[in-house]
Amino acid sequence: MNTHVAMQAEVTEELSGKRLDQAAAQLFPDFSRARLQHWIKAGSLRVNGASRRNRDKVFATDLLSIDAELSAEEQWTAEPMALDVVFEDESLIVINKQAGAVVHPAAGHREGTLLNGLLHYCPQLELVPRAGIVHRLDKDTTGLMVVAKTLQAHTALVKQLQARTVSREYEAVVNGVLTA
């Protein structure tokens, strides 16, 4: 599943003299800086119609244009799975992850993960980095997980987690004796 992205933005006075990747991140906030850097290297994000490098400077009135395909970053298999959906709207899914469930495919766990189940539940997640998963919980942990359904929601949630403007709260239930 691919989506074509065609956008343009003019470099403002405030961004004049900045690196191309830095200016692009400000002008196209719906995309991660890593994705923009990839598009710059691939020649899909151009300045005044010409390919440039990430570190090249841009100046006021330069026209940045994106002509790219937004495609799944990795190929994962969608699998039917019972998901405990606590909340859902057009941007987010909140699920109650049970202990024992693996969140993300890795060596030894390519199938049967929460990510595989999410792709079956909401196929549009194929176009969102990490299928919308912005944080994880360990296999043996139960708890709520927020999943972004759109690229815009994913970018916003990642920025909030990095800036620590959204927080996570943990409670532990222990059976047995703790040793240090």
C-alpha positions as YAML, in Angstrom:
chain: A
units: angstrom
residues:
- id: 1
  name: MET
  ca: [0.00, 0.00, 0.00]
- id: 2
  name: ASN
  ca: [1.52, 3.33, -1.11]
- id: 3
  name: THR
  ca: [0.33, 6.90, -0.87]
- id: 4
  name: HIS
  ca: [1.65, 9.65, -3.12]
- id: 5
  name: VAL
  ca: [2.86, 12.79, -1.34]
- id: 6
  name: ALA
  ca: [3.07, 16.04, -3.33]
- id: 7
  name: MET
  ca: [3.64, 19.21, -1.30]
- id: 8
  name: GLN
  ca: [5.39, 22.55, -1.59]
- id: 9
  name: ALA
  ca: [6.48, 25.20, 0.88]
- id: 10
  name: GLU
  ca: [8.47, 28.40, 0.61]
- id: 11
  name: VAL
  ca: [11.40, 28.99, 2.95]
- id: 12
  name: THR
  ca: [10.62, 31.85, 5.33]
- id: 13
  name: GLU
  ca: [12.97, 34.58, 6.56]
- id: 14
  name: GLU
  ca: [13.19, 32.82, 9.95]
- id: 15
  name: LEU
  ca: [14.49, 29.65, 8.26]
- id: 16
  name: SER
  ca: [16.86, 31.41, 5.85]
- id: 17
  name: GLY
  ca: [20.41, 30.08, 6.27]
- id: 18
  name: LYS
  ca: [19.31, 26.83, 7.95]
- id: 19
  name: ARG
  ca: [20.25, 23.35, 6.77]
- id: 20
  name: LEU
  ca: [17.80, 21.87, 4.28]
- id: 21
  name: ASP
  ca: [16.75, 19.03, 6.61]
- id: 22
  name: GLN
  ca: [16.18, 21.46, 9.50]
- id: 23
  name: ALA
  ca: [14.09, 23.83, 7.39]
- id: 24
  name: ALA
  ca: [12.13, 20.92, 5.89]
- id: 25
  name: ALA
  ca: [11.32, 19.63, 9.39]
- id: 26
  name: GLN
  ca: [9.83, 23.03, 10.25]
- id: 27
  name: LEU
  ca: [7.95, 23.42, 6.97]
- id: 28
  name: PHE
  ca: [6.61, 19.85, 6.82]
- id: 29
  name: PRO
  ca: [5.92, 18.99, 10.49]
- id: 30
  name: ASP
  ca: [3.70, 16.01, 9.62]
- id: 31
  name: PHE
  ca: [6.79, 14.02, 8.60]
- id: 32
  name: SER
  ca: [9.66, 12.87, 10.78]
- id: 33
  name: ARG
  ca: [13.06, 14.41, 10.17]
- id: 34
  name: ALA
  ca: [14.42, 10.93, 9.34]
- id: 35
  name: ARG
  ca: [11.79, 10.49, 6.61]
- id: 36
  name: LEU
  ca: [12.52, 13.97, 5.21]
- id: 37
  name: GLN
  ca: [16.27, 13.22, 5.21]
- id: 38
  name: HIS
  ca: [15.58, 9.99, 3.32]
- id: 39
  name: TRP
  ca: [13.53, 11.88, 0.72]
- id: 40
  name: ILE
  ca: [16.29, 14.50, 0.36]
- id: 41
  name: LYS
  ca: [18.90, 11.78, -0.26]
- id: 42
  name: ALA
  ca: [16.57, 10.04, -2.74]
- id: 43
  name: GLY
  ca: [15.95, 13.29, -4.63]
- id: 44
  name: SER
  ca: [12.24, 13.28, -3.74]
- id: 45
  name: LEU
  ca: [12.53, 16.51, -1.71]
- id: 46
  name: ARG
  ca: [14.05, 19.23, -3.89]
- id: 47
  name: VAL
  ca: [14.98, 22.89, -3.61]
- id: 48
  name: ASN
  ca: [13.87, 25.04, -6.54]
- id: 49
  name: GLY
  ca: [13.56, 21.83, -8.58]
- id: 50
  name: ALA
  ca: [17.12, 20.66, -7.88]
- id: 51
  name: SER
  ca: [18.40, 17.83, -5.70]
- id: 52
  name: ARG
  ca: [20.42, 18.95, -2.69]
- id: 53
  name: ARG
  ca: [22.14, 17.41, 0.33]
- id: 54
  name: ASN
  ca: [20.71, 17.44, 3.87]
- id: 55
  name: ARG
  ca: [23.44, 19.81, 5.06]
- id: 56
  name: ASP
  ca: [23.02, 22.35, 2.23]
- id: 57
  name: LYS
  ca: [21.72, 25.75, 3.30]
- id: 58
  name: VAL
  ca: [18.39, 27.12, 2.11]
- id: 59
  name: PHE
  ca: [17.39, 30.74, 1.86]
- id: 60
  name: ALA
  ca: [14.24, 32.87, 2.01]
- id: 61
  name: THR
  ca: [11.95, 32.36, -1.01]
- id: 62
  name: ASP
  ca: [13.54, 29.00, -1.91]
- id: 63
  name: LEU
  ca: [10.78, 26.57, -2.87]
- id: 64
  name: LEU
  ca: [10.92, 23.14, -1.25]
- id: 65
  name: SER
  ca: [8.89, 20.49, -3.03]
- id: 66
  name: ILE
  ca: [8.15, 16.89, -2.10]
- id: 67
  name: ASP
  ca: [7.20, 14.36, -4.76]
- id: 68
  name: ALA
  ca: [7.44, 11.00, -3.02]
- id: 69
  name: GLU
  ca: [5.76, 7.72, -2.28]
- id: 70
  name: LEU
  ca: [4.85, 7.09, 1.33]
- id: 71
  name: SER
  ca: [5.18, 3.35, 1.69]
- id: 72
  name: ALA
  ca: [5.37, 0.81, 4.46]
- id: 73
  name: GLU
  ca: [8.83, 0.91, 6.04]
- id: 74
  name: GLU
  ca: [8.92, -2.82, 6.66]
- id: 75
  name: GLN
  ca: [6.79, -5.69, 5.49]
- id: 76
  name: TRP
  ca: [4.85, -7.22, 8.35]
- id: 77
  name: THR
  ca: [1.99, -9.67, 8.10]
- id: 78
  name: ALA
  ca: [-1.49, -8.71, 9.26]
- id: 79
  name: GLU
  ca: [-2.95, -11.42, 11.50]
- id: 80
  name: PRO
  ca: [-6.39, -11.69, 13.08]
- id: 81
  name: MET
  ca: [-6.06, -11.27, 16.83]
- id: 82
  name: ALA
  ca: [-8.37, -10.35, 19.68]
- id: 83
  name: LEU
  ca: [-7.47, -6.81, 20.76]
- id: 84
  name: ASP
  ca: [-8.83, -5.17, 23.90]
- id: 85
  name: VAL
  ca: [-9.59, -1.71, 22.47]
- id: 86
  name: VAL
  ca: [-10.28, 0.73, 25.31]
- id: 87
  name: PHE
  ca: [-10.61, 3.89, 23.18]
- id: 88
  name: GLU
  ca: [-10.55, 4.75, 19.49]
- id: 89
  name: ASP
  ca: [-11.08, 7.85, 17.39]
- id: 90
  name: GLU
  ca: [-9.89, 8.94, 13.93]
- id: 91
  name: SER
  ca: [-6.31, 9.51, 15.17]
- id: 92
  name: LEU
  ca: [-5.67, 7.06, 18.02]
- id: 93
  name: ILE
  ca: [-6.29, 3.59, 19.34]
- id: 94
  name: VAL
  ca: [-5.73, 2.81, 23.02]
- id: 95
  name: ILE
  ca: [-5.39, -0.88, 23.73]
- id: 96
  name: ASN
  ca: [-5.04, -2.88, 26.92]
- id: 97
  name: LYS
  ca: [-2.00, -5.09, 26.32]
- id: 98
  name: GLN
  ca: [-1.98, -8.30, 28.31]
- id: 99
  name: ALA
  ca: [1.11, -9.85, 29.88]
- id: 100
  name: GLY
  ca: [2.63, -12.45, 27.58]
- id: 101
  name: ALA
  ca: [1.95, -10.48, 24.39]
- id: 102
  name: VAL
  ca: [4.97, -9.42, 22.34]
- id: 103
  name: VAL
  ca: [4.54, -5.88, 20.99]
- id: 104
  name: HIS
  ca: [6.85, -5.75, 17.97]
- id: 105
  name: PRO
  ca: [8.24, -8.45, 15.62]
- id: 106
  name: ALA
  ca: [11.82, -9.40, 16.39]
- id: 107
  name: ALA
  ca: [14.06, -12.44, 16.14]
- id: 108
  name: GLY
  ca: [12.01, -15.43, 17.24]
- id: 109
  name: HIS
  ca: [8.74, -13.47, 17.16]
- id: 110
  name: ARG
  ca: [7.92, -12.57, 13.54]
- id: 111
  name: GLU
  ca: [4.24, -13.50, 13.94]
- id: 112
  name: GLY
  ca: [1.66, -13.32, 16.68]
- id: 113
  name: THR
  ca: [2.74, -9.90, 17.90]
- id: 114
  name: LEU
  ca: [0.53, -6.98, 18.81]
- id: 115
  name: LEU
  ca: [1.79, -5.18, 15.70]
- id: 116
  name: ASN
  ca: [0.56, -8.06, 13.49]
- id: 117
  name: GLY
  ca: [-2.86, -7.87, 15.15]
- id: 118
  name: LEU
  ca: [-3.03, -4.09, 14.79]
- id: 119
  name: LEU
  ca: [-2.34, -4.34, 11.04]
- id: 120
  name: HIS
  ca: [-5.29, -6.71, 10.69]
- id: 121
  name: TYR
  ca: [-7.54, -4.52, 12.84]
- id: 122
  name: CYS
  ca: [-6.57, -1.27, 11.08]
- id: 123
  name: PRO
  ca: [-4.84, -1.85, 7.68]
- id: 124
  name: GLN
  ca: [-4.03, 1.88, 7.27]
- id: 125
  name: LEU
  ca: [-1.37, 1.43, 9.98]
- id: 126
  name: GLU
  ca: [0.87, -0.04, 7.27]
- id: 127
  name: LEU
  ca: [1.69, 3.54, 6.23]
- id: 128
  name: VAL
  ca: [2.50, 4.75, 9.74]
- id: 129
  name: PRO
  ca: [6.02, 4.16, 11.11]
- id: 130
  name: ARG
  ca: [6.16, 1.06, 13.33]
- id: 131
  name: ALA
  ca: [2.45, 0.54, 12.54]
- id: 132
  name: GLY
  ca: [1.58, 3.44, 14.82]
- id: 133
  name: ILE
  ca: [3.28, 2.06, 17.92]
- id: 134
  name: VAL
  ca: [4.98, 5.00, 19.67]
- id: 135
  name: HIS
  ca: [6.01, 3.18, 22.84]
- id: 136
  name: ARG
  ca: [6.19, -0.41, 23.98]
- id: 137
  name: LEU
  ca: [5.58, -2.51, 27.03]
- id: 138
  name: ASP
  ca: [7.69, -5.53, 27.91]
- id: 139
  name: LYS
  ca: [6.30, -8.96, 27.11]
- id: 140
  name: ASP
  ca: [5.48, -9.72, 30.76]
- id: 141
  name: THR
  ca: [3.81, -6.34, 31.38]
- id: 142
  name: THR
  ca: [0.10, -5.53, 31.25]
- id: 143
  name: GLY
  ca: [-0.97, -1.97, 30.50]
- id: 144
  name: LEU
  ca: [-2.47, 0.59, 28.17]
- id: 145
  name: MET
  ca: [-0.71, 1.41, 24.92]
- id: 146
  name: VAL
  ca: [-1.41, 4.36, 22.64]
- id: 147
  name: VAL
  ca: [-1.25, 3.65, 18.90]
- id: 148
  name: ALA
  ca: [-1.28, 6.43, 16.29]
- id: 149
  name: LYS
  ca: [-3.59, 5.78, 13.32]
- id: 150
  name: THR
  ca: [-2.16, 8.57, 11.15]
- id: 151
  name: LEU
  ca: [1.27, 9.89, 10.31]
- id: 152
  name: GLN
  ca: [0.31, 13.25, 11.82]
- id: 153
  name: ALA
  ca: [-0.75, 11.64, 15.11]
- id: 154
  name: HIS
  ca: [2.41, 9.51, 15.18]
- id: 155
  name: THR
  ca: [4.67, 12.51, 14.65]
- id: 156
  name: ALA
  ca: [2.84, 14.53, 17.32]
- id: 157
  name: LEU
  ca: [2.94, 11.70, 19.89]
- id: 158
  name: VAL
  ca: [6.64, 11.00, 19.31]
- id: 159
  name: LYS
  ca: [7.45, 14.71, 19.74]
- id: 160
  name: GLN
  ca: [5.38, 14.84, 22.96]
- id: 161
  name: LEU
  ca: [7.12, 11.77, 24.38]
- id: 162
  name: GLN
  ca: [10.54, 13.21, 23.48]
- id: 163
  name: ALA
  ca: [9.66, 16.59, 25.03]
- id: 164
  name: ARG
  ca: [8.15, 14.80, 28.04]
- id: 165
  name: THR
  ca: [4.92, 16.78, 27.72]
- id: 166
  name: VAL
  ca: [3.02, 13.51, 27.93]
- id: 167
  name: SER
  ca: [3.87, 11.08, 30.68]
- id: 168
  name: ARG
  ca: [3.52, 7.44, 31.55]
- id: 169
  name: GLU
  ca: [2.60, 6.13, 34.95]
- id: 170
  name: TYR
  ca: [3.52, 2.68, 36.20]
- id: 171
  name: GLU
  ca: [2.23, 0.59, 39.07]
- id: 172
  name: ALA
  ca: [3.77, -2.70, 40.10]
- id: 173
  name: VAL
  ca: [2.20, -5.73, 41.72]
- id: 174
  name: VAL
  ca: [4.78, -8.07, 43.19]
- id: 175
  name: ASN
  ca: [4.28, -11.58, 44.44]
- id: 176
  name: GLY
  ca: [7.19, -13.03, 46.40]
- id: 177
  name: VAL
  ca: [10.35, -11.58, 47.86]
- id: 178
  name: LEU
  ca: [12.27, -8.76, 46.20]
- id: 179
  name: THR
  ca: [16.05, -8.97, 46.27]
- id: 180
  name: ALA
  ca: [18.42, -6.19, 45.34]
...
